[in-house]
Amino acid sequence: MYNANGESIKLWNTILDHGFNAAPLCSGTAPENMGNNIQSDGTSCGAGIPTADPKLNPPDFNGGAITSLLSLMPKTDSPP
């Protein structure tokens, strides 16, 4: 996430993960942590957002309409 203009970005219930990209998750002005957020590694999105592995399974077919074919189901040991 790149915030060059210094605008206020507020995050709620968000998982920040860069996947296979080695670049920092956030650059520019850090987002404001409004609660229940995690970042996959480091503190590039601000020290107030905890670092944790969300332990999500890869996308999978879970039935339902075409728009809901891929969803991330938590693993059994995923944090609450």
Backbone torsions as a table, in degrees:
resi	resn	phi	psi	omega
1	MET	NA	127.9	-178.5
2	TYR	-117.0	122.4	-178.9
3	ASN	-123.9	84.7	-175.7
4	ALA	-83.9	-23.3	-174.0
5	ASN	-86.8	-4.4	-179.4
6	GLY	73.8	15.8	177.6
7	GLU	-66.9	158.2	178.9
8	SER	-82.3	119.7	174.1
9	ILE	-114.9	123.7	-179.3
10	LYS	-112.8	133.5	-178.4
11	LEU	-116.5	133.0	173.0
12	TRP	-127.4	137.0	171.6
13	ASN	48.0	51.6	-173.1
14	THR	-122.3	138.1	172.2
15	ILE	-104.2	119.8	178.2
16	LEU	-103.6	116.0	-177.6
17	ASP	-144.7	133.5	-178.8
18	HIS	-91.8	2.9	177.8
19	GLY	60.6	-121.5	-177.2
20	PHE	-92.5	-3.5	-179.3
21	ASN	-80.0	133.5	-177.5
22	ALA	-87.6	-5.1	-179.2
23	ALA	-68.7	157.2	176.1
24	PRO	-59.2	150.5	179.1
25	LEU	-62.7	-42.6	-176.2
26	CYS	-129.5	148.2	171.5
27	SER	-146.4	158.3	-172.9
28	GLY	85.9	-149.5	179.8
29	THR	-70.1	127.7	-178.5
30	ALA	-67.3	145.7	176.7
31	PRO	-70.8	158.9	177.6
32	GLU	-88.7	126.2	-179.3
33	ASN	-81.6	112.4	179.2
34	MET	-98.1	1.6	174.7
35	GLY	119.8	147.6	175.6
36	ASN	60.8	38.9	177.3
37	ASN	-113.4	153.5	170.8
38	ILE	-140.4	150.6	172.2
39	GLN	-118.1	146.0	-170.3
40	SER	-69.0	-33.5	178.1
41	ASP	-161.5	152.2	178.1
42	GLY	71.2	-168.5	-179.6
43	THR	-130.8	29.2	-177.5
44	SER	-65.1	-19.8	177.8
45	CYS	-97.4	12.3	178.3
46	GLY	111.0	141.4	-178.9
47	ALA	-68.2	-17.9	-179.4
48	GLY	-76.6	-12.8	178.1
49	ILE	-99.0	117.1	-176.3
50	PRO	-62.1	151.2	174.9
51	THR	-97.6	126.8	-180.0
52	ALA	-160.6	156.7	173.1
53	ASP	-87.1	118.9	-178.8
54	PRO	-69.3	-13.3	178.0
55	LYS	51.3	57.6	176.8
56	LEU	-100.7	140.5	172.9
57	ASN	-70.5	158.8	176.2
58	PRO	-64.8	160.9	178.0
59	PRO	-55.5	146.0	-176.3
60	ASP	-150.7	158.3	174.3
61	PHE	-76.1	122.3	-178.8
62	ASN	-121.0	19.5	-179.6
63	GLY	81.1	179.2	177.3
64	GLY	91.7	-170.3	-177.3
65	ALA	-65.9	163.3	-177.8
66	ILE	-58.3	-32.4	-178.7
67	THR	-72.3	-16.9	-179.4
68	SER	-112.5	22.2	-179.1
69	LEU	-63.7	-39.6	-178.6
70	LEU	-108.0	123.3	175.1
71	SER	-143.2	156.2	-179.9
72	LEU	-98.7	110.2	178.8
73	MET	-92.7	135.8	179.0
74	PRO	-68.1	146.5	173.2
75	LYS	-71.2	164.9	-176.9
76	THR	-64.5	-26.5	-179.7
77	ASP	-101.8	19.6	-179.9
78	SER	-66.5	144.6	178.5
79	PRO	-65.4	148.4	-178.7
80	PRO	-67.1	NA	NA
